Amino acid sequence: MLLEQAQEPLRLPSADEIVSLAYDLNKRVMEDPQAGREQLIRWLKDGTLRVSEAPDGKTYARGDLLPLVILAEAKLAEAENTKPGNHLPGRYTHVVAGARSDR
């Protein structure tokens, strides 16, 4: 299986898929800042952004992205999305926590 995959050409994402990844990161940062920060650190070389102010007063953040890390995470997420919910790690679909009946 691994040898077969190694011989297949690498499928590059479309422009729409790249835009979707950026929006997903933005959504993650808004919903869970710590998780978003961790994802961004993984995607950046040395895990750093350089923030500077331009002469016009605008603030810019610059960093070097690691495209292979981003692609690997996207492929992993895609594979996870094809699994039934009860086969995903950390997800328990057969238990209801805190449920009770007031009868």
Residue pairs with C-beta under 8 A, 6 or more apart in sequence:
12 71
13 21
13 71
13 74
17 74
21 70
21 74
25 36
25 39
25 40
25 43
28 35
28 36
28 39
29 36
29 37
29 40
30 36
39 73
40 49
41 47
42 66
42 69
42 73
43 65
43 66
43 69
43 70
43 73
44 63
44 64
44 65
44 66
45 63
45 64
45 65
45 66
46 64
48 63
49 61
49 62
49 63
50 61
50 62
50 63
51 59
51 60
51 61
51 62
52 59
52 60
52 62
53 59
53 60
54 60
80 88
85 91
85 93
86 93
86 94
